[in-house]
């Protein structure tokens, strides 16, 4: 039976749309951040998306080729990272200082560019559990030529996804709102994204089931609840402590500058 090109393209479009609807939200989040950041640009967002998606495709290819060595569910735990990132952003807004603007200017370097790309790429991979869980069985049933069609169509649609999110943010009224409220809204975008990744991946039910299967007392919910609470509490406490240190350091520097200026005026 010959290759049905139209069917292969249609299947690729359908599976991409189903697994990447949430990515529009992710991209808009990044473009919202880019509207008020000099270190994150639309080009870096696009490059990061392609790098992250390439990792997803590579893992998907390895997955079906090696009988799915890496389960998709545990990847969902990486959703805790954008939650923590959102909290860090929120703390940064609460403890906002003039030093933050100087730090951002100092980060305008090649290293900062790579960090921005890595950030977008890692977020794409974190949100890719549903992609891999769909692509692996799809690719395992496809023939060589169909696999190539799927991959090519995916990469083309990824560019269209980036363009669509960029055009949405280019609307002046949307951009004005984004620039005005980005510092407050973006943290909640990240936290919402993290919660979505965790819930959508079903990583907790999967882990609880694994623990309950191994232990007769079925303590899966308690164990996962305690681990999550301890992890989040520790990370949030550390971030809060670090922000307090930065605030205290800024106050000391400002007092030192005031004393120095007063001495110069007296002399």
Helices and strands as residue ranges (DSSP letters): H 5-34, H 42-65, G 73-78, H 79-94, H 98-106, H 110-126, H 129-141, H 144-170, H 172-201, H 203-214, H 220-266
